[in-house]
Amino acid sequence: MSLFDIVPLASDRVDAAFALVRMVAPDTNLARWRAFAKLRSGGMGGVLAVTAGDRSIHGLAAYRLDADVRHGRVLRTDLF
């Protein structure tokens, strides 16, 4: 059994992750975070959560597949 799990952030856990987001983006409000999480969760991206056994969230990473003129397909990430 692992100490932490990396799982897709469920839509019902987006608000619970807001405190971590505010640590790196203090000017972000809850509505903006919800919109960002919803946008990233559609299509070719998502938000991953690092969770403990009690479901508490200890880290976040948002990702999306993108295109780069020099490198072709790339994976872009934002860590929270």
C-alpha positions as a Markdown table, in Angstrom:
| # | Residue | x | y | z |
|---|---|---|---|---|
| 1 | Met | 0.0 | 0.0 | 0.0 |
| 2 | Ser | 1.4 | 3.4 | -1.0 |
| 3 | Leu | 1.4 | 6.4 | 1.3 |
| 4 | Phe | 0.1 | 8.6 | -1.5 |
| 5 | Asp | -1.9 | 8.0 | -4.7 |
| 6 | Ile | -2.0 | 10.1 | -7.9 |
| 7 | Val | -5.5 | 10.2 | -9.2 |
| 8 | Pro | -7.5 | 12.4 | -11.6 |
| 9 | Leu | -9.1 | 15.2 | -9.6 |
| 10 | Ala | -12.8 | 14.3 | -9.4 |
| 11 | Ser | -15.3 | 17.1 | -10.1 |
| 12 | Asp | -16.7 | 16.9 | -6.6 |
| 13 | Arg | -13.2 | 17.5 | -5.1 |
| 14 | Val | -12.4 | 20.7 | -7.1 |
| 15 | Asp | -13.4 | 23.0 | -4.2 |
| 16 | Ala | -11.4 | 20.9 | -1.7 |
| 17 | Ala | -8.3 | 21.6 | -3.8 |
| 18 | Phe | -8.7 | 25.4 | -3.8 |
| 19 | Ala | -6.6 | 26.0 | -0.7 |
| 20 | Leu | -3.5 | 24.5 | -2.5 |
| 21 | Val | -4.2 | 26.5 | -5.6 |
| 22 | Arg | -4.3 | 29.7 | -3.5 |
| 23 | Met | -0.8 | 28.9 | -2.1 |
| 24 | Val | 0.7 | 29.4 | -5.6 |
| 25 | Ala | -1.9 | 31.8 | -7.1 |
| 26 | Pro | -3.2 | 33.9 | -4.2 |
| 27 | Asp | -5.1 | 36.3 | -6.6 |
| 28 | Thr | -7.2 | 33.4 | -8.0 |
| 29 | Asn | -10.8 | 33.2 | -6.8 |
| 30 | Leu | -12.9 | 30.1 | -6.5 |
| 31 | Ala | -14.9 | 30.8 | -9.6 |
| 32 | Arg | -11.7 | 31.1 | -11.7 |
| 33 | Trp | -10.3 | 27.9 | -10.3 |
| 34 | Arg | -13.5 | 26.0 | -11.0 |
| 35 | Ala | -13.5 | 27.3 | -14.6 |
| 36 | Phe | -9.8 | 26.4 | -15.0 |
| 37 | Ala | -10.3 | 22.8 | -13.6 |
| 38 | Lys | -13.4 | 22.3 | -15.9 |
| 39 | Leu | -11.5 | 23.6 | -19.0 |
| 40 | Arg | -8.5 | 21.3 | -18.3 |
| 41 | Ser | -10.6 | 18.3 | -17.6 |
| 42 | Gly | -12.2 | 18.4 | -21.1 |
| 43 | Gly | -10.4 | 17.1 | -24.1 |
| 44 | Met | -6.7 | 16.4 | -24.1 |
| 45 | Gly | -5.8 | 17.3 | -20.5 |
| 46 | Gly | -6.8 | 17.1 | -16.9 |
| 47 | Val | -5.9 | 17.8 | -13.3 |
| 48 | Leu | -4.1 | 15.2 | -11.2 |
| 49 | Ala | -4.3 | 15.1 | -7.4 |
| 50 | Val | -1.8 | 13.6 | -4.9 |
| 51 | Thr | -4.0 | 12.2 | -2.2 |
| 52 | Ala | -3.4 | 10.4 | 1.1 |
| 53 | Gly | -5.5 | 7.5 | 2.5 |
| 54 | Asp | -8.0 | 9.9 | 4.1 |
| 55 | Arg | -8.6 | 11.5 | 0.7 |
| 56 | Ser | -6.9 | 14.7 | 1.7 |
| 57 | Ile | -5.2 | 16.5 | -1.2 |
| 58 | His | -1.5 | 17.1 | -0.8 |
| 59 | Gly | -0.6 | 18.2 | -4.4 |
| 60 | Leu | -2.0 | 19.1 | -7.8 |
| 61 | Ala | -0.8 | 19.1 | -11.4 |
| 62 | Ala | -2.7 | 20.3 | -14.3 |
| 63 | Tyr | -1.7 | 19.0 | -17.8 |
| 64 | Arg | -2.6 | 19.3 | -21.4 |
| 65 | Leu | -1.3 | 18.0 | -24.7 |
| 66 | Asp | 0.0 | 20.8 | -26.9 |
| 67 | Ala | 2.0 | 21.4 | -30.1 |
| 68 | Asp | 5.4 | 23.0 | -30.2 |
| 69 | Val | 6.9 | 24.2 | -33.5 |
| 70 | Arg | 10.3 | 22.8 | -32.6 |
| 71 | His | 9.3 | 19.7 | -30.7 |
| 72 | Gly | 6.0 | 18.5 | -32.1 |
| 73 | Arg | 3.6 | 17.1 | -29.5 |
| 74 | Val | 4.5 | 18.1 | -26.0 |
| 75 | Leu | 2.9 | 17.7 | -22.5 |
| 76 | Arg | 2.5 | 21.0 | -20.7 |
| 77 | Thr | 2.1 | 21.0 | -16.9 |
| 78 | Asp | 1.3 | 23.4 | -14.1 |
| 79 | Leu | 2.2 | 22.3 | -10.6 |
| 80 | Phe | 0.2 | 23.5 | -7.6 |
